[in-house]
C-alpha cells in the first residue's frame, strides 16, 4: 500500500506541476496581449517565397495555390511555389497553368524536410523571406503584408496564427479547440513573458538565408518543425508570434486520422526529448531558457491524457477513500479546466455540446493507441490526408 501511495504521489505531483505550468502561461497570455505590428513609412517590400510541400494532396492543393495568388501584396514580390510529391499528372498539369512555380520531386520515402531541401537547391537566391504552408492552408488576404511588416521591424522567424477552417463535426471542433489552446499557451502566453513562441509546422515565416542554411541538417522523418525549433533555439535564435496573421488550416474530422496524426506527433515529441534532454538541462544553467523550456515541453503529456489521468485519479481516490488524493486531483482538474476555458476563443466554447463531451473518452483511447503505435512513425512519415475524402490508406 505504501508503494502505491508513493507512486500516486509521484504521478500526481508531476500532473500538478504540469497543470500549474499550463495555467501560468494561460494567465500570462490573458494579461498581456500581442498587438498588430505597425509598419514604418517605407515603400520597400521583401521578396517572399511561399513554399507549399504537397504529398498526395490532389484534393486540396489547387484551391490552396489559387487562393495564394489573392494576397494584398505586390504580385511581383512573392511567388507561390508548390513542391509536388506524388501528385497525379493532371493535378500537376493544372498547377503549371497557374502563375506559380511547380517543383516536382520523387523520393523512396517522402518527408517534408526532403521536399523543402530540394526546393532550396533549385530556387534562385532572390528571396528575403520563406513562408511555409501545408497543402490545405489558406492565407488571410493580409498575411504576407503582416509578415513583411514583422520582418521590417526586425523579426527573423515568425509563427502566424493558425485557425480552423472547418468545424464540421465533434472531432474537428475538439481539434480546433486544441489548436487554439496551443496558440494561447505556447505562443501568446510564452511571448507575454518574453519566451519564444512554439512553431507548428506551417503558417511560419523565416529569414530565407537562415532557413536555407539550416535545412540541409534537418533530416526529420516526422516533426521537422520540432527539429527546427531545437536547432534554432539551441543557437539562441528566438521566434515571434503574430496572432493577427491568420492562416486557415483544415482540422481532422475522423478518429482514425486523428490517431494517425497524433501517433506522428507523439513519436516526434519522444524523439526530440531523448535527443535534447541533456543539452536542454545544461542550457538551463547557462542561461538559454528558451531552449531549456522547449526541451521541457517535450516532457509534457498530451492534455487529453492529463485530463483523463486526473479523472481516473478522482474516481480511484473516492473508491479507496483517500480524501487527500481526491482533493489533490480534483483541484488540479478544476484548475486545468479553467486553464482550457481562458485559452479557448468564445466562439469555439459555444460549439462545445454533448457530442463533443462524449467524444473525449474516444479520443483519450485514440491517444493511448497512438503511444502504443508510435514506433511505426520512427522510420515512416505518417501522412495526414486532407479534403473531403479523407482516408488513412493514402
C-alpha positions as CSV (number, residue, x, y, z in Angstrom):
1,X,0.0,0.0,0.0
2,X,2.9,2.3,0.8
3,X,4.4,1.7,-2.6
4,X,1.1,2.6,-4.3
5,X,0.8,5.8,-2.3
6,X,4.3,6.7,-3.3
7,X,3.6,6.0,-6.9
8,X,0.4,8.1,-6.8
9,X,2.3,10.9,-5.1
10,X,4.9,10.9,-7.9
11,X,2.3,10.7,-10.7
12,X,0.0,13.3,-9.4
13,X,2.9,15.5,-8.2
14,X,4.0,15.6,-11.8
15,X,0.5,16.3,-13.1
16,X,0.3,19.2,-10.6
17,X,3.5,20.7,-11.9
18,X,2.3,20.4,-15.5
19,X,-1.1,21.9,-14.6
20,X,0.5,24.9,-12.9
21,X,2.9,25.4,-15.8
22,X,0.0,25.5,-18.3
23,X,-2.1,27.8,-16.2
24,X,0.8,30.2,-15.7
25,X,1.2,30.8,-19.4
26,X,-2.6,30.8,-20.0
27,X,-2.9,33.6,-17.4
28,X,0.1,35.5,-18.8
29,X,-1.5,35.3,-22.3
30,X,-4.6,36.9,-20.9
31,X,-2.8,39.7,-19.1
32,X,-0.6,40.8,-21.9
33,X,-1.9,40.9,-25.5
34,X,0.3,41.0,-28.6
35,X,-0.7,44.0,-30.7
36,X,-0.7,44.1,-34.5
37,X,2.6,45.5,-35.8
38,X,2.6,49.0,-37.3
39,X,4.5,49.4,-40.5
40,X,7.3,52.0,-40.8
41,X,7.0,54.5,-43.6
42,X,8.6,52.6,-46.4
43,X,7.8,51.6,-50.0
44,X,10.2,48.6,-49.8
45,X,8.7,45.2,-49.8
46,X,10.6,42.0,-49.1
47,X,10.6,39.2,-51.8
48,X,8.8,36.3,-50.3
49,X,8.8,32.6,-51.3
50,X,5.6,30.8,-50.2
51,X,6.6,27.1,-50.1
52,X,3.9,24.5,-50.2
53,X,5.1,20.9,-49.9
54,X,2.2,18.8,-51.3
55,X,2.4,15.0,-50.8
56,X,-0.6,13.2,-52.3
57,X,-2.7,16.4,-51.7
58,X,-4.6,16.4,-55.0
59,X,-7.9,17.1,-53.2
60,X,-6.8,20.5,-51.8
61,X,-3.6,21.8,-53.5
62,X,-5.4,23.5,-56.4
63,X,-7.6,25.6,-54.1
64,X,-4.6,26.5,-51.9
65,X,-2.4,27.5,-54.8
66,X,-5.2,29.6,-56.4
67,X,-6.1,31.2,-53.1
68,X,-2.4,32.1,-52.5
69,X,-2.5,34.4,-55.5
70,X,-5.1,36.6,-53.9
71,X,-2.8,38.3,-51.4
72,X,-2.9,42.0,-50.7
73,X,0.8,42.2,-51.5
74,X,2.6,43.2,-54.7
75,X,2.4,40.2,-57.1
76,X,5.9,40.8,-58.3
77,X,7.3,40.5,-54.7
78,X,6.1,36.9,-53.9
79,X,5.9,33.5,-55.6
80,X,3.7,30.6,-54.8
81,X,5.9,27.5,-55.0
82,X,4.3,24.1,-54.9
83,X,6.6,21.2,-54.2
84,X,4.7,18.4,-55.9
85,X,5.4,15.0,-54.4
86,X,3.3,12.0,-55.8
87,X,0.6,14.3,-57.2
88,X,-1.5,13.0,-60.1
89,X,-0.3,14.1,-63.6
90,X,-3.5,16.0,-64.3
91,X,-3.1,17.9,-61.0
92,X,0.5,18.9,-61.9
93,X,-0.6,19.9,-65.4
94,X,-3.4,22.2,-63.9
95,X,-0.9,23.7,-61.4
96,X,1.5,24.6,-64.2
97,X,-1.2,26.6,-65.9
98,X,-1.3,29.0,-62.9
99,X,1.2,31.9,-62.4
100,X,3.1,29.9,-59.8
101,X,6.2,27.8,-59.7
102,X,6.0,24.0,-59.5
103,X,8.9,21.8,-58.4
104,X,8.3,18.0,-58.9
105,X,10.1,15.7,-56.5
106,X,10.3,11.9,-56.2
107,X,11.6,10.1,-53.1
108,X,11.6,6.5,-51.9
109,X,10.4,7.7,-48.5
110,X,8.8,11.2,-48.7
111,X,9.3,13.8,-46.0
112,X,8.6,17.5,-45.8
113,X,12.3,18.2,-45.0
114,X,13.4,16.4,-48.1
115,X,10.9,18.3,-50.3
116,X,12.0,21.7,-48.8
117,X,15.7,20.9,-49.3
118,X,15.1,20.1,-53.0
119,X,13.3,23.4,-53.4
120,X,16.0,25.4,-51.8
121,X,18.6,23.8,-54.1
122,X,16.6,24.7,-57.2
123,X,15.3,28.2,-56.4
124,X,17.3,31.3,-57.2
125,X,18.8,33.2,-54.3
126,X,16.5,36.2,-54.8
127,X,14.2,35.8,-51.8
128,X,14.3,37.6,-48.4
129,X,11.6,35.6,-46.6
130,X,10.4,32.0,-46.8
131,X,6.9,31.2,-45.8
132,X,6.0,27.5,-45.2
133,X,2.4,26.3,-45.6
134,X,0.7,23.0,-45.5
135,X,-1.1,22.0,-48.7
136,X,-4.5,22.6,-47.2
137,X,-3.6,26.0,-45.7
138,X,-5.3,29.2,-46.9
139,X,-3.7,32.6,-46.0
140,X,-5.8,35.5,-44.9
141,X,-5.5,38.3,-47.6
142,X,-3.2,40.4,-45.5
143,X,-1.0,37.5,-44.3
144,X,2.1,38.3,-46.4
145,X,1.7,42.1,-45.7
146,X,1.8,41.4,-42.0
147,X,4.8,39.1,-42.4
148,X,6.6,41.8,-44.3
149,X,5.9,44.3,-41.6
150,X,7.1,42.0,-38.9
151,X,10.4,41.4,-40.8
152,X,10.7,45.1,-41.4
153,X,10.6,45.6,-37.6
154,X,13.4,43.0,-37.1
155,X,11.8,39.6,-36.9
156,X,13.8,36.7,-38.3
157,X,11.4,33.9,-37.5
158,X,7.6,34.3,-37.1
159,X,4.8,31.9,-36.4
160,X,1.4,33.0,-37.7
161,X,-1.9,32.3,-36.1
162,X,-3.3,29.0,-37.5
163,X,-7.1,28.8,-37.1
164,X,-9.6,26.2,-38.1
165,X,-11.3,26.5,-41.5
166,X,-13.7,23.7,-40.6
167,X,-15.6,22.6,-37.5
168,X,-17.9,20.2,-39.3
169,X,-18.2,17.6,-36.5
170,X,-17.2,17.0,-32.9
171,X,-13.7,15.7,-33.8
172,X,-13.0,18.8,-35.8
173,X,-14.4,21.1,-33.1
174,X,-12.1,19.4,-30.4
175,X,-9.1,19.6,-32.8
176,X,-9.8,23.3,-33.4
177,X,-10.0,23.9,-29.6
178,X,-6.8,22.0,-29.1
179,X,-5.1,24.2,-31.7
180,X,-6.3,27.4,-30.0
181,X,-5.2,26.3,-26.6
182,X,-1.8,25.7,-28.1
183,X,-1.9,29.1,-29.7
184,X,-2.8,30.8,-26.4
185,X,-0.4,28.9,-24.0
186,X,2.6,28.1,-26.2
187,X,2.6,31.2,-28.4
188,X,0.6,34.1,-26.9
189,X,1.5,33.2,-23.3
190,X,5.1,32.5,-23.9
191,X,5.6,35.7,-25.8
192,X,3.9,37.6,-23.0
193,X,6.7,36.6,-20.6
194,X,9.5,37.1,-23.2
195,X,10.0,33.5,-24.3
196,X,9.8,32.1,-27.8
197,X,6.6,31.1,-29.4
198,X,6.3,27.5,-30.5
199,X,6.5,26.6,-34.1
200,X,3.7,24.5,-35.6
201,X,4.9,23.2,-39.0
202,X,3.0,25.7,-41.2
203,X,2.0,29.3,-41.3
204,X,5.6,30.0,-40.4
205,X,7.9,32.7,-41.9
206,X,11.7,32.6,-41.8
207,X,14.6,34.7,-42.9
208,X,15.3,33.0,-46.2
209,X,19.1,32.7,-45.9
210,X,18.8,31.5,-42.3
211,X,16.3,28.7,-43.2
212,X,18.2,27.7,-46.4
213,X,21.4,27.4,-44.4
214,X,20.0,25.2,-41.6
215,X,17.6,23.0,-43.6
216,X,20.3,20.6,-45.0
217,X,21.0,19.5,-41.4
218,X,17.3,18.7,-40.9
219,X,16.6,15.1,-41.8
220,X,13.4,14.6,-39.7
221,X,11.0,11.8,-40.9
222,X,8.2,13.4,-38.9
223,X,8.1,16.6,-36.8
224,X,10.5,18.6,-38.9
225,X,9.3,21.7,-37.1
226,X,10.4,20.2,-33.8
227,X,13.9,19.6,-35.1
228,X,14.0,23.2,-36.5
229,X,12.9,24.5,-33.1
230,X,15.6,22.6,-31.2
231,X,18.4,23.6,-33.6
232,X,17.5,27.2,-33.7
233,X,16.8,27.7,-30.0
234,X,20.0,25.9,-29.1
235,X,21.7,28.7,-31.1
236,X,19.9,31.4,-29.2
237,X,17.5,32.3,-32.1
238,X,14.0,33.2,-30.9
239,X,10.6,33.1,-32.6
240,X,8.0,35.8,-32.7
241,X,4.2,35.2,-32.8
242,X,1.7,37.4,-34.6
243,X,-1.9,36.4,-33.6
244,X,-3.4,38.8,-36.3
245,X,-1.6,37.0,-39.2
246,X,-4.2,34.3,-39.9
247,X,-3.7,31.0,-41.8
248,X,-6.8,28.8,-42.1
249,X,-6.0,25.1,-41.5
250,X,-8.1,22.0,-42.1
251,X,-8.9,20.2,-38.9
252,X,-9.0,16.4,-38.6
253,X,-12.6,15.2,-38.7
254,X,-12.4,11.5,-38.0
255,X,-10.9,9.4,-35.3
256,X,-8.7,7.2,-37.5
257,X,-6.9,10.2,-39.0
258,X,-6.8,11.9,-35.5
259,X,-5.0,8.8,-34.1
260,X,-2.6,8.6,-37.1
261,X,-1.7,12.3,-36.8
262,X,-1.2,12.1,-33.0
263,X,1.0,9.0,-33.4
264,X,3.3,11.1,-35.6
265,X,3.3,14.0,-33.1
266,X,4.0,11.8,-30.0
267,X,6.8,9.9,-31.8
268,X,8.4,13.2,-32.7
269,X,8.0,14.6,-29.2
270,X,9.6,11.5,-27.7
271,X,12.4,11.5,-30.2
272,X,13.4,15.1,-29.6
273,X,13.0,14.7,-25.8
274,X,15.5,11.9,-26.0
275,X,18.0,13.8,-28.2
276,X,17.8,17.1,-26.4
277,X,17.3,16.2,-22.7
278,X,20.9,16.6,-21.5
279,X,21.7,19.6,-23.7
280,X,18.5,21.2,-22.6
281,X,19.3,20.6,-18.9
282,X,22.7,22.2,-19.5
283,X,21.1,25.2,-21.2
284,X,19.0,25.8,-18.1
285,X,22.2,26.6,-16.2
286,X,23.9,28.5,-19.0
287,X,21.1,31.0,-19.4
288,X,19.4,29.6,-22.6
289,X,15.9,29.5,-21.0
290,X,14.2,29.3,-24.4
291,X,15.9,26.1,-25.3
292,X,15.5,24.6,-21.8
293,X,11.8,25.4,-21.8
294,X,11.3,23.9,-25.3
295,X,13.0,20.6,-24.1
296,X,10.7,20.6,-21.0
297,X,7.7,20.9,-23.3
298,X,8.7,17.6,-24.9
299,X,8.1,16.0,-21.4
300,X,4.5,17.4,-21.2
301,X,1.8,14.7,-21.6
302,X,-0.9,15.3,-24.2
303,X,-3.6,17.4,-22.5
304,X,-6.4,14.9,-23.0
305,X,-4.2,12.2,-21.3
306,X,-3.5,14.7,-18.5
307,X,-7.2,15.4,-18.1
308,X,-8.1,11.7,-18.3
309,X,-5.5,10.7,-15.7
310,X,-6.9,13.3,-13.3
311,X,-10.4,12.0,-13.8
312,X,-9.2,8.4,-13.1
313,X,-7.3,9.7,-10.0
314,X,-10.5,11.3,-8.7
315,X,-12.5,8.1,-9.3
316,X,-9.9,5.8,-7.7
317,X,-9.3,8.0,-4.7
318,X,-13.0,8.3,-4.0
319,X,-13.4,4.5,-4.2
320,X,-10.5,3.8,-1.8
321,X,-11.5,6.6,0.5
322,X,-8.3,8.7,0.1
323,X,-9.5,12.2,1.0
324,X,-6.1,13.8,0.3
325,X,-5.7,12.4,-3.2
326,X,-9.3,13.1,-4.0
327,X,-9.0,16.8,-3.3
328,X,-5.4,16.9,-4.8
329,X,-6.6,15.5,-8.1
330,X,-10.0,17.4,-8.1
331,X,-8.3,20.7,-7.5
332,X,-5.9,20.0,-10.4
333,X,-8.7,19.1,-12.7
334,X,-10.6,22.3,-11.8
335,X,-7.5,24.4,-12.5
336,X,-6.9,22.6,-15.7
337,X,-10.4,23.1,-17.0
338,X,-10.2,26.8,-16.1
339,X,-6.9,27.0,-18.0
340,X,-8.6,25.4,-21.0
341,X,-11.5,27.8,-20.7
342,X,-9.5,31.0,-20.7
343,X,-7.3,29.7,-23.5
344,X,-10.3,29.0,-25.9
345,X,-12.0,31.6,-28.0
346,X,-15.6,32.2,-27.0
347,X,-16.8,31.2,-30.5
348,X,-15.4,27.7,-30.0
349,X,-16.6,27.4,-26.4
350,X,-20.1,27.9,-27.7
351,X,-19.7,24.9,-30.0
352,X,-19.0,22.5,-27.1
353,X,-22.0,20.3,-26.6
354,X,-22.9,16.8,-25.5
355,X,-21.5,15.3,-28.7
356,X,-18.1,16.9,-28.0
357,X,-18.1,15.8,-24.4
358,X,-18.9,12.2,-25.3
359,X,-16.2,12.2,-27.9
360,X,-13.5,12.9,-25.3
361,X,-13.2,9.3,-24.0
362,X,-12.9,8.1,-27.6
363,X,-10.0,10.5,-28.3
364,X,-8.5,9.6,-24.9
365,X,-8.4,6.0,-26.1
366,X,-7.0,7.1,-29.5
367,X,-4.1,8.8,-27.7
368,X,-3.3,5.7,-25.8
369,X,-3.2,3.7,-29.0
370,X,-1.0,6.5,-30.5
371,X,1.5,5.9,-27.8
372,X,1.5,2.2,-28.4
373,X,1.9,2.6,-32.1
374,X,4.4,5.5,-32.1
375,X,7.2,3.1,-33.1
376,X,5.6,2.9,-36.6
377,X,6.4,6.6,-37.1
378,X,10.1,6.2,-36.4
379,X,11.1,5.5,-40.0
380,X,7.9,6.2,-41.9
381,X,6.2,9.5,-42.5
382,X,2.6,9.2,-41.4
383,X,0.8,11.4,-43.8
384,X,-2.4,13.3,-42.7
385,X,-4.7,13.4,-45.8
386,X,-6.9,16.4,-46.4
387,X,-10.0,17.1,-48.3
388,X,-13.5,15.7,-48.2
389,X,-12.5,12.1,-48.9
390,X,-10.1,11.5,-46.0
391,X,-8.6,8.1,-45.9
392,X,-5.8,6.7,-43.8
393,X,-4.9,4.4,-46.7
394,X,-3.3,7.4,-48.6
